[in-house]
Amino acid sequence: MHDLLCTHAGGGPLGLILYADGITPGNALSHEIQRKSVVWYVSFMEFGHKLAYEEMWCAISLVRTYVLACMRWASSQDRGNYRGP
């Protein structure tokens, strides 16, 4: 990270990458998967081929999938009531 910042100290903005991945801790084949989650990661395009290494990604958020499902439902309900300006 230090090398990246030193390289771009006088340059333009860094290219941010956002990546999401689903995880299921424990027995993924179980019928009860309450702990199933989505994790969002961030990194920089300037890392190039080093992006293949797990250490180059920083986890920034973890949300259980049932929370996301509730948010999607609420969001779709709000869009149906939106009348615009």
C-alpha positions as CSV (number, residue, x, y, z in Angstrom):
1,M,0.0,0.0,0.0
2,H,2.9,2.3,0.9
3,D,4.5,1.8,-2.5
4,L,1.2,2.5,-4.3
5,L,0.7,5.8,-2.4
6,C,4.3,6.9,-3.0
7,T,3.9,6.1,-6.8
8,H,0.8,8.2,-7.1
9,A,1.8,11.0,-4.7
10,G,1.9,13.6,-7.4
11,G,-0.4,11.9,-9.9
12,G,-4.2,11.7,-10.4
13,P,-6.8,9.8,-8.5
14,L,-6.6,6.1,-7.7
15,G,-8.9,3.6,-9.5
16,L,-11.2,2.1,-6.8
17,I,-12.6,-1.4,-7.3
18,L,-15.6,-2.7,-5.3
19,Y,-16.3,-6.4,-5.3
20,A,-19.0,-8.4,-3.5
21,D,-19.0,-12.1,-2.8
22,G,-21.4,-14.5,-1.0
23,I,-20.2,-16.7,1.9
24,T,-21.8,-19.4,3.9
25,P,-20.0,-20.3,7.1
26,G,-20.4,-23.8,8.5
27,N,-22.2,-26.5,6.5
28,A,-23.1,-24.9,3.1
29,L,-25.3,-27.9,2.2
30,S,-27.5,-27.6,5.3
31,H,-31.1,-26.5,4.9
32,E,-30.6,-23.9,7.6
33,I,-28.3,-21.2,6.2
34,Q,-29.2,-18.2,8.5
35,R,-25.6,-17.2,8.5
36,K,-25.3,-16.8,4.8
37,S,-23.8,-13.4,4.1
38,V,-22.5,-11.0,1.4
39,V,-19.1,-9.4,1.9
40,W,-18.0,-6.3,0.1
41,Y,-14.3,-5.8,-0.6
42,V,-12.3,-2.8,-1.9
43,S,-9.0,-2.5,-3.7
44,F,-7.2,-0.3,-6.2
45,M,-6.8,-0.9,-10.0
46,E,-3.2,0.2,-9.7
47,F,-2.3,-3.0,-7.9
48,G,-2.5,-4.7,-11.3
49,H,-1.6,-8.4,-11.3
50,K,-1.3,-8.3,-7.5
51,L,-5.1,-8.2,-7.3
52,A,-4.9,-12.0,-7.6
53,Y,-3.7,-12.1,-4.0
54,E,-6.2,-12.0,-1.1
55,E,-4.0,-9.7,0.9
56,M,-4.6,-6.9,-1.7
57,W,-8.3,-6.7,-0.8
58,C,-9.9,-5.1,2.2
59,A,-13.3,-6.2,3.5
60,I,-15.4,-3.2,4.2
61,S,-18.8,-4.6,4.9
62,L,-20.6,-7.9,5.8
63,V,-24.4,-8.1,5.6
64,R,-26.6,-11.2,6.1
65,T,-28.6,-12.1,3.0
66,Y,-31.9,-12.0,4.9
67,V,-31.2,-8.3,5.7
68,L,-30.6,-7.7,2.0
69,A,-33.8,-9.4,1.1
70,C,-35.7,-7.2,3.5
71,M,-34.0,-4.1,2.0
72,R,-34.8,-5.1,-1.5
73,W,-38.5,-5.7,-0.6
74,A,-38.7,-2.3,1.1
75,S,-36.9,-0.6,-1.7
76,S,-39.2,-2.1,-4.3
77,Q,-42.2,-0.9,-2.2
78,D,-40.8,2.6,-2.1
79,R,-40.3,2.8,-5.8
80,G,-43.9,1.8,-6.4
81,N,-45.0,4.8,-4.3
82,Y,-42.5,7.3,-5.8
83,R,-44.3,10.0,-7.9
84,G,-41.3,12.0,-9.0
85,P,-40.7,15.7,-8.9
